[in-house]
Amino acid sequence: MNRIFNFSAGPCTLPYSALEEAHAEFLDYQGKGMSLIEMSHRSKEYDAVHMEAMDLVRRLYGLPDNYKVLFLGGGATLQFAMVPMNLMAPGQSCDFTLTGAWAKKAYADAKKIGEVNVVFDGKDDSFMSLPDPASLQANPSAAYFHMTSNETIGGVQWKDFPDTGDVPLVCDMSSDFVSRKIPVEKFGLIYAGAQKNAGPAGASIVIIREDLLARSSDNLPAYLSYATHAPKDSMYNTPPVFPIYMMMKTLQWLEKEGGLEAATRMANERAGLIYGAMAANADFYKCPVQESARSNMNIVWRLPSEDLEKQFVAEALDAGMSGLKGHRSVGGCRASVYNAMPVAGAKALADFMGEFAQKNG
Ligand SMILES: *Cc1c(COP(=O)(O)O)cnc(C)c1O
């Protein structure tokens, strides 16, 4: 098999070892005569998978005891609604940073639940830069302060997080989850869809500080309440067993690679190679994002014309690199270089960018 370098933004490339292990175990899980995905989610085999996946999130982030890990369905998108439904009481407001397409989606849902104060709006700079976190101030009465750590479409990433005092900091980390070390104790709640760094689509991860569970109203429908899932370790109903199993395999791989320290180092290496190829051919490739806000996960750039961009994407595919077309809403090119993208993949892309610029510049 000729495995290509897959730069897709999500679902995305996964560690080959995780795929191989799942392949080998798929038909007959641990000699039980059936697949894991045919077993009861109450079986001891599945329970071990579920708890190990949760524990891996804990170990990788070094979570303090007063944080709970939840696995839910509905993607990160369901969290756009669950966060305000659970954390914001009637009559309360929350604070939002508008940094791009995903923050705006989260904001649109929060506005349906309560009042939202916009603390930062990047629209004057077309969402191509980020403010200094120290310049941001949470409203003392806000139920929480929401941010999006990495904008998957725009290609901006916060390098630091604001200090919001007693106002819980809530963060959508979908596209840079487990990709770097973060000061977890700064956050009240972190959420992420699994399919960008942690596994396949179908599961999302919520890390919630336990005191916030008291905010979930008894009037919420059961599934929509964090307080339903937390005491049951996300086994209140049938969890998405196959995505969680693949998440376990993916996170086991990451732990073996060296955890978040290794993830940070590899992300810096991959991004350095690709931004470096742009800098070396600066007349040809233009990154629209302000240098200090450039993402290590989703790297965006333009070529001199849309025709050249099309040609670039097509020739890259012939050379064994897929998924380089920019998001349909913004055009251009985008390389998503999540944890499982080998540094060799970023090197191959950087080399290709150099050659393409030489030939067509
Ligand atoms: C992909 C993505 C989402 C949406 O995730 P789903 O799991 O598809 O609902 C939300 N936020 C960010 C930052 C994303 O990259």
The ligand as a MOL file (V3000), in Angstrom:
LIG
                    3D

  0  0  0     0  0            999 V3000
M  V30 BEGIN CTAB
M  V30 COUNTS 15 15 0 0 0
M  V30 BEGIN ATOM
M  V30 1 C -13.8380 21.2300 13.5060 0
M  V30 2 C -14.0660 22.2530 14.5190 0
M  V30 3 C -15.2930 22.3800 15.1910 0
M  V30 4 C -16.4960 21.5300 14.8460 0
M  V30 5 O -16.2980 20.2470 15.2250 0
M  V30 6 P -17.4030 19.1030 14.9660 0
M  V30 7 O -16.8200 17.9650 15.7300 0
M  V30 8 O -17.4490 18.8870 13.4860 0
M  V30 9 O -18.6870 19.5570 15.5030 0
M  V30 10 C -15.4070 23.3370 16.1750 0
M  V30 11 N -14.3880 24.1410 16.4960 0
M  V30 12 C -13.1960 24.0670 15.8700 0
M  V30 13 C -12.0880 24.9690 16.2700 0
M  V30 14 C -12.9970 23.1170 14.8590 0
M  V30 15 O -11.8130 23.0290 14.2460 0
M  V30 END ATOM
M  V30 BEGIN BOND
M  V30 1 1 1 2
M  V30 2 1 2 3
M  V30 3 2 2 14
M  V30 4 1 3 4
M  V30 5 2 3 10
M  V30 6 1 4 5
M  V30 7 1 5 6
M  V30 8 2 6 7
M  V30 9 1 6 8
M  V30 10 1 6 9
M  V30 11 1 10 11
M  V30 12 2 11 12
M  V30 13 1 12 13
M  V30 14 1 12 14
M  V30 15 1 14 15
M  V30 END BOND
M  V30 END CTAB
M  END
